[in-house]
């Protein structure tokens, strides 16, 4: 992929977390909150967010694809990411918009790195290539224990292929997320999922508005 000349004018906010953490709910709630305040923003998600990415998402999450090779899984996530960055995220940021994204490259470090055991430096290199070195301005990490998180997910219906991975895998994922937050405390802000949705969302909004006021 040829590297583009890119001048980021907007603000890029990502949401991360283990399964059942509530990240998708809070990402959407924040997006609606920012829209009501009259801010120019868009909402998207990974994997997916584009026609090509949505097809990749179906392959990745389909439970019948149990034979998927771990390397294949890794590259499919990166392929979807490369498409959404080029097609959706960068153009929006270049126009000065706020982009709220449900998952981004931290998920690949946590899931395919800490969870599946791929070399972390390799994944970070692939992430940089797929994103043309784009980094979020702020990452909201919703934290929850894997047992509680998977129980929440199951209440919503059948587990998808990623949710169906072993409990040990999901424990490693959570550890990976918390390690990333410890390594990048200025970017990654951790919110525990034991509070009510309204309490967590209010805390998130305060953090986001504080971040926006500094940019």
N, C-alpha and C positions, 0 to 999 in steps of 0.2 A: 504493500500500500504506500503510495506516494504521500509524503507528509505535506499537509496544506499549511499555508500561511493563515494563522488563526489568532484573532484578537478577541479575547473573551471580555464582553461588556456586561453580561448578565451574572446571575448568581445560581450556582449549582448545589442543590440540597439533595442528599441521598438518605434513604432509610434502610437499615439493616437489622438483622436479628435472626435467631434460631426459629424453627418451625413453631407456630402458635404464639409467637411473641406479641402479635398485634401490630406489626410494622405496616402491613398493607392498610389496615383500618386507619392508623394514625397518619400515614402518608396522604391518604385521600382527605381526611379531615383537615389537615394543614393546608392542602391545596385549596379546598373550599373556603377556608378562613382567609387565606391570602387574596383570593378572588373577590370576596366580599369587601375587603379593604381597598379594592380598586387597583390592586397590583397586577401587572401583566405577567401571567405565569401559565405554565403548562404542566400536565401530569403525564408520566409515562412509567414503564416498568421493564424489568429484566427478569428472565429472558422474554423477548417479545418487543412490543412497541412499534413494530413495523410489519409489513406484510410478510417479509422474509423471516423476521424474528419470531412472529407468531407461529409460523410453520415449524421453526426449530423448537419453539417452546412445547408444541404438541409432542414432538419426538422425545424430548428430554423428560417430560413428565408422565408420559404414557406408561402405565404399570406393566403392560405386556412386554415392554422393552427391557426385561430383566437381564438379558445377555449383553447389554451395552458395555463395551470396553471403557475403562476409566479414562483412558487417553482420548477416546472418541467423545466422551462426555465433556471433558475439559475443553476440547477444541470447538465443540458445538456452542458452549457458553461464550467463548471468545468470538466466534463467528457472529452470533447474535449481537454481541456487544459492539463489534466493529461496525455493523450495519446501523444500529440505533444512534451511535455517536455521530456518524457521518451524515445520516439522513434526518435525524430529529434534534439531538441535543446540541451539537455545535451550531447549527443554523439558528436555533432559538437563542442561545447565549450571545451569538454575534449581533442579534437584534436587541440585546439588552433585557431579555426576558428572564424570569425566574423559572428554573426547571426543577420540579420535584420528581424524583425517580425512586420507585420501589425496587430496591437492590441495585448494586453496581459492582465494581471490581472487588470490593472487600469480601463479597459473598464467595467469590472464586478462591480467594486466599483461605477463607474459613472452611469452605466445603471441600474443595478439591486439594487444597494444601494440607491443612490440619486434619480434615476428616478423612480424605482418601490417601494422604501420604505423599503427594507430589512435592518436589523440591520448591520451597517457598520463593527462592530467588528466580527460578524458572517461571513460576506463575506471575511474579511481579513484572518480569520482562515481557511476557505475553500480554499482560494487562496494558503495559505501556504502549506496546505495538498496536493493540486493538483500539485503544483510545486516543492514539496520537499524543500520549502523555497528558491527557486531560485529567485533572484532579477535582474532586468535589470541594466546595468551599466549606461545607458543613455536613457532617454525617451524624444522623440520629440513630443510635443503637438501642433497640428495645431488648432487654435481657430477661430471660426466663429459663428455669431449669428444664432440661430435655423431657423429663417425665411429665411435668405439668404441661409443657408446650405441645407435646405429641397428643396428650389427652384432649387438649383444646381442639387441635386439628381434627382429631377423629370425630369429635362432636359435630363438626361441620360436614361430615361425609367420609367417604373412603379416602385413605391416604394415597397421594400420588407416588410416583416412583422415587422421588427424593425423600419424601416423608416416610416411605416404607423401609428405608435403610435402618441398620441396627441401632440400638440404643447407645452402644459404645461409640458408633460413628457420630451421633448427634451430641454426645458429651464432648467429643473432640472438637466439633464445630463451635460449640459454645465457648470452650477454652480458647479457641483460635480468635473468636471475636473479642473476647476480653483482653487477650494479649495485644491485639491490634489497637484497642482503645488505650491500653497502658502505654503503648509505644507512640501514639499520636493523640495525646489528650487535648490539644488545641483544636483539632479537627473533629474528632469522634467524641460525642457526648452520650453517656450511658444513662438510660432511664429504666428503672426496674418495673416489671409488668405486674407487680402485686397490687398496685393502686387501682382506683376506678379509671375507666376510660376518660372521664371528664378531668380528673386530677392529672393524669399523665399528659393529656392533650394541652391543658393549661400550662404545664411546665414546659412542654415542647414549644408552644407559641412564644413564651417569654424568651426562651433561648434563641429561637429563630429571629424574633424581632430585634433582639440584642445584636445578633450577628449582622442583620441587614443594616442596622444603624452605623456599623463600623466599616461597611464596604462602600 
